């Protein structure tokens, strides 16, 4: 059998760029010139002739329209119905992710009242709205539910009607659709009971849905039930199949001598892990040296692919879960603890199998050489971020501190390069809800994104980029991690907010200008809020075999390689590196599933975090009835404003009729509400003080009052402080980093 010839580098480049251009231009309404394509994809100018050649060929083949003034993908005519999967937002609206073959210029937005009672994950038929497509993307309505994603729903008993019958609220069905629970002699229910129901009739606008009680999880007033309820609601798995557990136990508790054969021995290199305090799954370890020519960096990643083989029980379960899910005080792992917390975890003083990205850099931080190979290490030290920071801040010299200082030195050079190419750095602190062993929130902790976090991120980013580029150059199909450019309107709204805080920035700023803005804002009271708001306005990163680049990192090639214990996408990359079989024909479907499950896990995590925040607020309200909170206006619409409670990072909406007694007029150009009599003005970025009225755990809602006195912006720094008096008059009011 003749050996398959490898494609030349130029042919591989053209193939990759063709995929990128189809995806990139297919998601846009307006045509782009070659120069604009180069700029938006951060491609070098020498790619221009190849791009022109590709666009000309695609135009000749009927896929493209345009000329030197701009190219765009020809939109295929749509039949009456477009099929796809709907993804629901907690507020009731959704987006239809269309099936292959339907090019709509993006996911189809479905307003809340046009979802036809669709539940997240349902297969639906959608019809596009008449008229020109909005700049934000296509809009439409669900015309038919083709296939329900589930028969069972988790919900909460919300009321008992006059006839004594129970009604339930299921978050996945939205706030407007209640469920009538069939009478049963088997159980007595109470308002607040969290239950699982079999849905017998999904209902409509005119009638309630109907469900049959299956079992009770517990009460909404019991915080121990928050995580089990989320597992039921989002259909996650809390236990492993017996076959997967037995397969994990077969490997034993130690690495076998035979497993080391053919691997690079790095046990003499000084390696260390740096992770959060509570981490048990240590995916990555670092080694570093400095010589006359520059730096040698080793990023050593747990070799999960040695144990989890394609088609095995462990692999099937890991592929089904796609990722680990992290709740406050608890983790649902992708792999059993025999692997995730022991045999794969890079524990100190234990020999562990690894995949090592060994990279060399000159004194300016430019990479000069790299190798990626299977290895084994023995981590010398397990550090937490706090311990690493304490060592760096101390004056006491030690070999470990010297290594950390070297890491900071190289990371600073890598970060400088990243900034120069247009990546936006958001060193945001993370708000963590602390809970006790009963699930009761006991307080919050702000984890600063200090230099120790930043240096580990820089090393992981460089390893991921290097592996993605390596695999692309090998001509392999890759499960890329991609990030599309943000919608223009979102960037304009962000720029408006920045100007409201006194920063000068144009309407459509480039990543470089946004980067300069954050450099100015970082030491001001507005820095954290601006960064958080910027992230909210970005599109979500996702997995795809089509490489459209990573906007946020300003990279042309990027994948996930560094966390195979907790992400199946990384395991796929490891298999590609070692030449193990990967279902390249179904890579599109696999990456789509990975992205969907990641979003689902994120929703479950956010759901529990929100409930813990509400429990914490309810406790504060009980202990300090007159406490006031600093807040900021995050969005202004003709019908009301959204504010963010800064101390706990919680958003809440206030309808225009509930802001105050004045008549408020909306200015479209300035995006502001202004009182006709008082002149009181609310615009994006306006600081306010809020008073908590009550907390509804069943509906996961809070009701706030805006105080009549609007605080000065300079008061931001002292946010959330308690005042000892009750206001005389109050106005009525109703992400783990994933690059």
N, C-alpha and C positions, 0 to 999 in steps of 0.2 A: 504493500500500500504506500503510495507516494506521500511524502511528508508535506503537511500543509505549510505553504510559504507564508512567512510573516509579512504583514503590510509594511510598506515603507513609512518613515516618520511623517512625510508630507501627506501621504494618503490618509494616515490615521488622523492627522490634524484636520484635513478636509472633512472626513467623516464626522468627527466630533463637532466641528463648527457647523456642519449642516444640521445636525440634531439640535444644537443650541439655537440656531437662527429660526428653525421651524417652531420651536417652543416659545422663544422670546417674542418673535413678531406675531405669532398666533394669538398671544394674550393681549395684543394691543389694537386699539381702534385706529389711531392715526399713523401714517407712514413715517418711517425714519430713514435718514440718509446714512451712508456708510460711516461718515464721521460721527454721527450721533450714536450709531450702534457701537462703534469702538469705544466711545466715551462712557456709555451706560453699562457696557459689559466689562469695562476696565481692560480692554484688549490692547496689545501693542500695535503701533501704526504699521509695522511690517506685515500684519495680518490683512491689511486693507485689500491688496490684490486678490487674495484667496477668497475673501468675503464677496467682493464684486463678482468673481467667477461663479461662486455658488449661487448668488442671487440671480444672475443672468440665466444660469441653468434651470433654476426653479421657476423663473418667469417663463422660459421656453416650454417647460413641462406643464405650465398652467397652474402652478401652485401659488405663484406670486403675481402681484400687480405693482406697477410703478416704473420709475426710471431713476436717473441720477438725483432727482429732487426728493426721492423717498420711496421706500419699498414697504409693502404690507402683504400679509397672507390673504388670498382670496377666500372670502367666507362662503362656506357651502350652504346651499339653500336648506332650510330646515323643514321637516315634515310637521304636521300639526302638533305632534307630541315629541318632546325630548326626554329621553329616559336617563335616570341617574340615581344617585343615593343622596338623601337629604341629611344635612348636618344641622341640628337645631341649636339655637342659642338659648340660654336660660331665660332671656326676656321674651321668648316666644317666636321670634322670627327665625328664618333658616336660610341655608344656601344649598342648592342642588349641585353636587359634583357630578358633572355629566359623564356618561359612558364614552369610551373611545369611539371616534367617528363623528361626534357632535362638537363642532368648534364654535363656541359662543363668545369667545373673548374673555373667558373667565367663568367662575362659578355663578349660578343664577340666584340672585337675591329674591327671597320669598317673604313678603310682609307677613306679619303675625296673623292677620285675618284671612290670609289666602293659603294657609298650609294644609287645609282639609284634615286637621287632627293628626297630621303626620308626626311620628316619633323619630327621634334621632336614629339613623341607620336604616330607615325604611327605603325600599326601592320605590321610586315614584315616576310618574310621567308629569312633565311640566310644560307649560305653554308660555312663550315669551310675550311680554306686554307689547301692545301695538306702539308704533312710532319709533323715532330714533333711539338708539341705545344710549343710556346716560353715561357720562364720563367715568363714573365709578364702576361701571360694568353692567351686564344684563340684569333685567328684573323680569319677574313673571309670577305665575301662580301654579300651584299643584292642581292638576286636572284629575289625577287618579292615583290611588295607592295600589301599586302593582304587587308588592309583597311586604308583609310586616316583618320587622327585624326581630320581634319578640312577641310572645304570648302573655308573658308575666310582667307586671310592673310593680315597683315598690312605691308606696305612698304613705300618707298620714291621714288618719281619721280627722276631718276638719270640722264636722258638725253633726248633730243629731236633729233631724227635722221634727216637725210637730207630730208626725205619725210614729215617731220613734225609730225611723230608719236612719242608717248611717251613710254619710257622704264622705268621700275621700278626695284628697288632692294628691296627684302624682306629678312631681316636678317635670318629668319628661313629656307630659302631655300639656304643660303650660298652666298658667294661672286661670285662664278663662274656662277650662273644661273640667267639670267635676265628675266624679265617678259614683254612681249609685251602687252600694254593696248589697248583694242579695242577702235576704234574711237567713240566718242560720241558728240552729239550736245548739251548735257545737261550741260557740264562743260568745262571750260578752265583751264588747269593745267599749273603749272610752275615747273621748276627744284627746288627740295627741298620741294615740297608739300608732306605731310605725309598723306597717303590715305589707305583706306580699299578696298580690291579687292576680287571678287569671282573668284576662279581659275577654268578656263574652260578646260585647258590642262596643265598638269604638266611639259611638255617638256622632254628633254633628253640632252645627251651630244651634239647631233648634232643640236638641234633646241631649240629656246626660249620657255619658258612657255608662256601661254596666259591667260590674266585676264580681267575681266570686272570691271570698276570703280563702287564702291558703294557709298562711301562718303569720304569727305576730313576732316581730323582731324585738320589740321593746317599746319604751315610751320616749317621746321627744325630750322629756325632762331628765332622761338618764344619759349623761355624756359618754358612758361606756359604750353606748350603742351607736355612736356617730359613725365609726369606721365599719362595723358590720352592716349598717344600713347602706352606706355608700357602696360597699361590695355588692350588695343585692341590687341597688339602683342602677349601677353601671355594669352589671354582669361581669364582675371580675372574679378571679379564682383565689380562694384563701387556702386551698389544700392542693397537694400534688397527687397525680395518679400513682397507684401502687407500683406500676411498671417503671415509672420515672424514678421513684424513690429507691427501688431495688437496684436500678441501673447505677444510680449515684453511689450507693453503698458498695458496689462491686470494686470500685477503685481504691477502697481502703482510706486510711487517714494520712498516709505519707506518699511522697513521690517515689516511684520505684527506680532502681538503678538503671534498668533497661530503658526507661523513658528518657534518659539523658543522652543516649546514643545519637550521634549526628547533630548535636546542638553545640552552640558556642558557649563555653564555660566562662561566665562572668561573675563567678562567686567571689573572686578576689577584688572586684571593683567595689568601691564604697557606694552603696545604693541606699536610698531612704524613701519612705512614703510620707506624704504630708496630706492630711485629710481632716474633715470636721471631727469634733470631739466624739460624736456618737457613731461614727462610721465603723462598719464591720467588714464590708466588701471592698478590700483595697485592690483596685484595678491596676493602678499605675505606680511605678517607682522611678526615681531620677538618679542618675549618676552624672558627675561633671568633673572635668579637668581643664587646666589652662596651661598651654605651652607657649613656645616662642612665636608660633604662627597664629595662635588664637585659641579657640575653645573646642572641646570635645564633649558633646552632650549625648547622653543615653536616655531615651524614653522607653522604659521596659513595661510591657503590657501583659497582663495575665493571659496565658495561651489556653483559653477556654476551648478552642477548636480541637485540642488534643483529646479532650474528654467527651465533648458533645459532637457526635458524628451524625452526618446527614441521614435522616430516616429513622434514627433511634428514638426510643421513648422520651429521652431528655430533649432531643432536638424538636420533636413534635410539640411538646409542651412549651418549650421556649419560643418556638415560632408562633404558637397560639397566643401566648401572653405578650410577646413582642418586646416588653420592657418591664423593669421593676416599677412599682408604684409606691411613692413615699408619702405617708401620712404623718401628722404630728405624733412623735413617739413610737411609730410603728412602720414597718416596711413589708410590702408584698413582693417577694423576690421573684425574678425571672427564673432562677435556678434554685434547687433545694440547698439548704444551708450546708450540707456536706461538701458542696462545691463553692457556693457563694461566700461562705464565711470561713471555709477551711482550705480545701485543696487548691482552689483557684486564687484565693485571697493571698496577697503578697505580704504575709505576716513576717514580723522580724525574726531573724535567726532560723528561718525555715527555707530549705531549698524549694524553689518554685519554678515551674515551666513558664517561659515568657516568649513574647515576640518583641524584639528590640529594634527600635529605629535609632541607629547610631549615626549622629550628624556632626559634621565638623564645620566650624565657622571661623572666618578671619577676624581680625581685631575690630572690624567695623560691624560685625554681626552678619555678614553675608555668608550664606551657606556655600561651602566649596566642595563638599563631598558627603555622600550618605550611603549607608547600607541598611537593608531591612532583612533580618534573619531570625530564625528560631534560636532560642538561647535558654539558659537557666541562671538564676541569680539567688543570692541569699541576702535579703534586706538587712542592713545593719541596724536600722533604727526606724521606729514608727513614731512620727511626730504629728501632733495636731497643729493646726494653723496658729493657735494661741501660743503653743510652745515654741514654734519656729519664730514668731514675732518677738517673743520674749528674749530668745537667744540673739536675734539681730539687734535688739535694742540694748543689750547688755554690753558692758565694757570688758567682760571676762573673755579672754581668748581661748579658743578650743578648735580642734580639727573640724568638728561639726559646724561651728560658727563660720569657719573659713569657707567651707563648702556652700553654706547658705549665702554668704557674701558674693561668692562666684556666681551663684544662680541669679542673684539680684542684678549683678553686673551684665550678664548675658541677656537676661529678660528685658532690661532697660534698652539695650540695643535693638532687640527684636520688636519691642513695642514702638520704638522710634520709627523703624521701617514701616510698621503697620500703619502708623499715623500718617506717614508721608505718602502712602498709596491711597489714602482716603478712608480708611476704616475709622469708625466713630467709637471712641472709648467711653464706656459708661461704667465707671467704678461705683456702682450703686450699693449702699448697705442693704442688707436683707433683714426684713422683720420676721422673726420666728415666734410663733405662739408656743409657750412652754405649757406642758400638761403634766399632771401627776398620774399615778398608776390607775386611777379611776377615770381618766379622761377629762378631768376638770381642768380648765385653763387657769394657770396660776400667775401668769404675767406674760410680758413680751420681752424679747431680747433683740437688740439691733446688732447684727454681725457686720462689722465694717469690712468692706472689700479692700483690705490693705495690701501691702506689697507681697505678702506671702501668697495670698489668693491670686494676685495678678501674675506672679512669676510662674506659678503652676499652669495657669491658663495659657500664658504665652508659649510654654513648652508643649502643651497639648495641641494648641492651634497649629504650631509648626509641624508637629508629627502628623497630624491629620492632613494638612496641606501636602506634605511630602509624600505620604502614602497615596493620596488621590492622584497627584501628578504622576507618580511612578506607575500606577495601574493604568492610567490613561495612555502613557507612553508605551506600555506593553500591549496596547490595543484591546484591553479587556473591557467588557461591559461592567460598569461600576454603579453601585448604589450610592449616588452622590447625595450630599446634604446641600440643598440649594435654598436661596433666599432671593425672592423677586424684588424689584424696585418698588418703593411705596407709591400709593396713589397720590397724584398731584394735590388733590384737595386736602388730604391729610397733612402734607408737608406745609401747605399754605396756612392751615389752621394752627399748626405748631409755631410757624413763624409769627403769626399774629399774637399768640400767647407770649412768645419771647419778647416781642416789642412792648406788650402790656407791662412787662416787668422792667422795662427800661433798656433792653438790649437792642442794638441796631442790627437788623438782618433783613435781607431781601425776601420777596414773596416765595420764590422757589430756590432756596439755597442748595448748593452742592454739598456733598458729604464733608468736603474740606471746610466749608464755611460753618457747617453745623459743629464740626470738631472744634473750630476756633471759638464758637459760642460757648461750648461746654468748658473750654479752658478758662474763659472769663467768668463763667457762672459757678465753677466748682467750689470756690470759697465764699460764695454768697448764700444767704438763706434760701435762695430759689433753686440752687443747683440740683438737689436731689429731686425736687418736684418736676423740674424741666426734663430731667433724664427719664423719670418714670413715665411722664406724659409722652415723650418721644417714642419710647418702646411700645406704648399702647397704640400708637399710630402706624407702626410698622406692620407689614404683612408677616405671617408666620413662616418660619423656615420649615422645610419638609424634605422627604426623601424622594429621589427620582433617578431613573436611568438616563434622563435627558439633562445634560449639564448646562444650565443657564447661569452658572456662577453664583456667588454668594455676595449680595449687595452689602450686608452689614459688615462683613469682614473685608470687602473689596478684594475678593479672590476669584480667580477663574476656575480653580479646582479645589474642591473641599469634600471630605467625607468624614465619617465617624469611625475611628480605629481604636480609640483609647479606653473604651468602657464596655468590653464584651461580657462582663459579669452581669450587667444590668441593661444592655441594649442588644437586641438580635441583629440590628443593622451592622454593628461592629463585628459580630461573629461572621457575617457574610463577607466582610472585607478581609478578615483573617483567612477565610477559606480561599478567597481569590488569590491572596498572596502565596499560599502554599500549593496552589494548583488543585485543590480538592474540588469535587463537582459542585457547581452552583447552577441552579435552574435559570440560565440566562434568558431563555425564551419567555419565562414568566416573571422576569425581574420587574416589569412595569406593575404587575398585579401585586407582587410582594412588597415593593416600596410603597405602593398606595395603602396596603394594609398596615404597614409599619407606621405611616403618617397618621392614619385614622386612629390606630390604637394609642399612639402617643397623645393625640388630642383627647381621647377618651380618658386616659389615665390622668391627664392634666385637669380635666373637668372634675374627676372624682377627688383629686387632691384639693382643688380649689373649693369644692363643695364642703369638704370637711373643715378646711381652714376657715371658710366663711362662718360656718356654724360655731366653731371655737371662738372666733372673734365676737360673734353675737352673744355667746354665753359670757364672755369676758366683759363686754359692754353692759350686759344685764347685771352682772355682779358689781361693776363700778357704780351703776345707777342705784343699786340697792344700798351700797355703802356710802356713796357721796351723791345724794339726790340732786344737788344743785351744781354739780360739776359742769364746766363749760369746755368746749373743744375748739381749737383752731382748725379752720378748714379753708379751702380755696375752691373757687369756681373752675371747673374743668371743661365745661361745655355750656354754650348758650344757644337756645333754639327759640323760635317764636312762641312756643308753648311752655317754656320753663327753663330751669337751669339744673345742672348736675354739680354737686359739690363733693370734694374728697376730704374725709376726716383724716387729718394728717397723722395723728398719733397712732392710728391703727390701720391706716391705708384702706379705708372703706369708702366706696362711692355710694351716694344716694341722690335720687332725683326729687326736685321740688317743682310742682306745677305752678304756672304763672299766677293762678288764682289763689295760691297759698303763700306767695312771697310776702305780701303785705297788703295794706289797705289802699295804697296808691294804684293808679292805673298805669301799667307798664307798657311802653311801646317798643317794638323790636326794630332795630336798625340793621338791615341786611348787610350793608357795606361794612359797617363797623362791628358786626356780630355782637350787638349789645342790647340789653333791655334797660330802658331809662324811665324812671317815674315821672309822669306828667306834672305832678304838683311839687314833689320833693326834689326832683332832679337826681334821686338816688340811682346809681348806675351799676349794673352787673355786666361784666365782660369776662372773657377767659382770663384767668389769673387773678381775679379780684379776691382778696382775702376777706373772710367772714368769720364770725364766731357762732358756733352752733350749740344748742342745748338739746340733749337727748330727752325725748318725750317717752318713748317706750320701745320695746323689742318684741317682735313676733317671731318665735322660733319655728312655728309651723310653716309660715310663708317665707321665712328667712328674710324678713323686712325690718327696717328700723324707721322710726318717725322722729323727725327733728324739728326744732324751732330755730329760725334765724334770729339772732339778737338784733335790736334796732340799730345799735351802734356798729358801723363797719370799722374794723381795726385798720390802723396804718400798716402799709406793707412792711415797714421796718420792724414790725412786731412779730414777723414770721419766726424769727430765731427762738422766741420763747413760746412756741406753739404748745397747746395742750395743757397749759397751767390752770390750776383750779382757782376760781374766784369764790370768795366766801359768802357772797350775797346772791340772792335770787334776782334775776333781771326784773326790772319794774314792768317792762313790756316786751313781749317776745312775739315774733312773727311766726305764723303757723307754717308747718312743713310736714309733708308726709314723713406661677416662677417664680426651683433649681435652674440655674442658668442653662438655657438650651440653645446654644449656638448652632 
